Structures are given as structure tokens and as C-alpha cells.
Amino acid sequence: MPKLLHLACSPRAASESAAGARAFLEAFRKARPDWEIDASDLWRDPLPEFEGDLLEAKYARIGGTPFSNSQRDAFAAAERLALRLSLADRVLISTPMWNFSIPYKLKQWLDVIIQPGLTFRFDPTQGYLPLLKDRPTVVILASGSDFVTGMNRGRIDMATPYLREVLRFIGISDVRFVPIGPTAGPSEPIHVARDAAHRRLAEIAGRF
């Protein structure tokens, strides 16, 4: 059965990024009722800390030395997360923008799965090479500012270029970003932005 992996990156069920994901998934289920939705809530699913044995396992792998038993167990947790991504035919990431970039839980997930020999490798003649196959990916990015019309109130969007580059690094280049914003301030611009984003998300989901 084909699979869509949904990474939910907001701690608030009532967040704008979560609402955008619901709009997308409703349309997606109608268009592809035979697909499995693999939902991962990064605030509730356990994520390993990138320290201790897991960190040492990374350097053991870089140095070409065997894992200890504890390092092998720690690295297995990263392998399970990376496998969950690699088995997905499509990916949906719904996230807020925090302090110009992404929530630390999404950064933690990325730091855990981006490991040598797992999602990328290094070749002395070619440099860094991705190990994952490309797959269509949608990133819903909700922000208090409006990055669609340019009314961003002086804020800089560092989340979009970071996510685009870090996903490309592991092999995922077919990425579409759907911003939702503003999510703060007067109610009318919020409603207009939300409705426009939900319409676009439903349209993308119908042929995703």
C-alpha cells in the first residue's frame, strides 16, 4: 500500500499549520482513499536525544570503527526514524515558524536522521551525496507574518531556505512550500490568508 508520511511539528492542535494539514489530508484522502497515512507527531512520538551513545555512534561511523553494543542500540533508533521516511512515497510537513526558523523538535528530528551511511554519504571525489530517493513533498509553513504579499513586518524567513537545502542534502528536491500568514493581528487578513492557503492545499492534495 502506498504511504504518505505526515510530520506534525506544532505542539498546538488548534494551530494554523495543523488546520492547514487537516485541509490537505481531507482532500488527499478523497483523492487517494487506498493510501496509508503514517502520522508522526514530533511532540508526542519519542525522539532520541542527539548525545551520548548516538553522538558517539556517528563519530564511530565517520571514523570507520565498529559500534559498541550501546552505540548500536542508540543508532538503531535513528535508523528506525530514517526508515519511516524512506518508506514514504509522499511527505507532508506541517510546521509553524519559530523565531525566523523551525521548531526545535523538527530540528531534532532532522539532526537524528541525517547521519553518514544512513541518509547521506561522502565520496572523496564527488563530495556529499544523498542516499534517499526523491519523492513529492509539501511543507505547510505558518507564520505570524505575511511572506506571500511581502507584508512580513521586517521578519526574515530562514525556515524555507533551510528546509529546502537540508531536504535536498538527503535526496528530497521535489518540495513545494505553502505559507500561511499572517496568523496574528487583525482577524480579516488572517481569515483571507487561511482561506487562500486551504484552497491551494486542497488543490495540491487532489493531484499529489
N, C-alpha and C positions, 0 to 999 in steps of 0.2 A: 504493500500500500504506500503511495507517495505521501510525503510528510512535509508539513510546514512547521518550522521551529519559531515560536514566539518568545522573545526575551522581553519581559515586562520589567522596566527599570525604575518605576516610580513607587515610592512607599505608600502613596495615597490612591485608594481605589477610585476616588472621585476626581482624580487629576485629569487635565486636558489630554495628556498623552494616552492615558488609559481609555478615555472616551473615544479618542481617535482610533485606538486599536480595536475597540468594540465595533465601531462603524466599519472598519476594514474587514474584520473577521465575519461579521454578519453577511456582508456581500460575498466574501470568499467562500463561505460555507454553501451559499446558494449556487455559486458558480461551479464549485468543486465538492459536491457532497461526499465523494468517495475518498477524500483526503483525510489523513490523520493530522490533528492539531497537537503538537507537542509544546505545551505551555510551561515556561520556566519563569517563575517569579524570583528575581535575584535578591529580593529582600526576605524571602521565606525559604527558598531552597538553600541548603548548606553550601557555602563556598569555602574551600580551603584557604587558610592564610598563606600568603606567599613569603614564608620564612622557615627557619629550621630545616627539617629534612627535605622539604620540597625545594627550597632555595639551594641547598647543597646538592640535590639531585640534578638541578640544572647545570651547576658547575662541574659535576662529575661527568655529565654527558658532553659538555663542551670540551673537557679535558680527555675524554675517551677512557675514563676509568670506570670500573664496574660499580653498580649501585650496591650499597649496603641493604640489608633487609628493610630497615626503616625508611631508607630513601626510596626503595622500590614501592613500598606501600604508599608513601606520600605522592610519588609520581603517578601512581595508578589513578588517584583522584583527578589529576589534571587530564590524564588520558580519557577518563570517562566523560568529562565535560567536552573535550575536543571531539570525541567520537559522536556525541549527541549533535554537535554542529555538522560534522562531516556526513552524517546520515540524512540530513535535511535536504530536500530538493528545493525548498524556498525558505527564506528567512524574513521574519518581521521583528524589528527592534522598535519598541515604543519607549521613549525616554524624555524626561524634562531636560532643560539646560540649567545647569547649576554653576553660578559664578563663571560664566562665559563658556563653560565646557560641559562635561558629562558627570553624572553622579558617581561617587567613589565605588559603588557596588558594580557598576558596569565596567569601570576601570579595573577593578579587582578581577572580574571575570576574564577580561582581555589579558591581564598580566599572567593569569594562571594558565590559559590555553596557549599563549604564544610562547612556545618552547622549541628549542632546536630539536630536529628529528621528529617533531610532533605536528607542527603546523608550518614550519619553515626549515630550510637547511642552508648551509653556507658552502659555496663552491669557490675555491681559491681563484679560479679563472673567471667565474661569472658573477661572483658576489652572492648576495642573499636571494634565495629562490623560494617561492611559495610551495607548499605541499598540498593545499586543499584545491579542489576543483572549483571553478566559478559557479555561482548559482544566483538567480534573481533575488535581490534583497531590497526591502523597503525599510527606511528609517523614518519614523514619526518623531519629530523634534519639536516639543512645546516650549515656548519661551514667553516671558513677560513682555518682551519687546517684539516689534513687528519687523522681521527681516525680509518680508515679501515686498512691501512697498518702500522700505528704506527708513521708516519711522522707528529706528532702533534705539532712540533716546541715548545715543552715544555709546551703546554697548557693542562689543565685538563678538561675533560668532566664531569661537575657536572649536566648537564641537563638530561642526560639519567637516572642515578640512581634516581634523584629527581622525574622525571615524572613517572618512573616505580613504585616508592613507593607511591606517592600521589594518583595515579590512583588505585593501589591495596587497599589503605586505604578506598576508597569508593566503592570497589567491582569489579573493572575492572583489571583483571590479564592477559587476553589474549591479550598481547600487543607486536607488532613487531616494531622494530626501523629500519629505513632505513636512514643511514647517507649519506650526500652528501658533499664531501670535498676532496681536498681543493677548496674553491671558490675564493681564492685570490692568486696572484703570477703569475708565468709563465702560458701562455694560454694552453699549451699541457696537463699538469696534470689536469687542470680544466675541459677540454673537455673530457678527459678519465674518470674522476670521474663522471661527469654529465651523460655521455652515459651509464656507468655501472649502476648507480643508477636508471636511467629511464627505463632501461631494466628490472631491478629487480622489480621496481614498477609496470610496465605493467604486469609482470608475476604474482605478488601477486594479483593485481586487477582482473585478469581474473578468479581467484578462491576464491575471498574474499567474 
